Each structure stands twice: as structure tokens, then as C-alpha cells.
Amino acid sequence: MTTTEFLAAAHAQCAALGMPQYEPILVSHPIQPKTPEEVRALADQVIDQIVAKLLKQRVQQAA
């Protein structure tokens, strides 16, 4: 997961780790000035995507 501002850096990191096809989950930028409640709201927006990626990865590893 990354913010929109760091998408290029996230793609570079994925490629460096041997996963060039991996698409990071994005949230709006910036996070730093947000209140804890606002950060929780961002997490709520992407939690289903996070769980889906984790479950997909687990299934692929089991195969």
C-alpha cells in the first residue's frame, strides 16, 4: 500500500523485489497531516483490497 504520490517508487520497489507485475494499493496523499480518524477512514476504503490481495497470494503459494 502506498499513497498516490509514491506510485512510481512503489513500482520500482516491486520490480527490484522481482514482482514487476504487482500493483500496489493506493490511498490519497498526503497521510502525515491526517488525524487518526482520517487515517482509519483511508484504511476502511482499502481494507477489502488488502484482504483480497493477501488471500490471492496465499492461494497462489498453496498451489
Buried (B, 14 or more C-beta within 10 A) or exposed (E): EBBEEBBEEBBEBBEEEEEEEBEBBBBEEEEEEBEEEEEEEBEEEBEEBEEEBEEEEEEEEEE
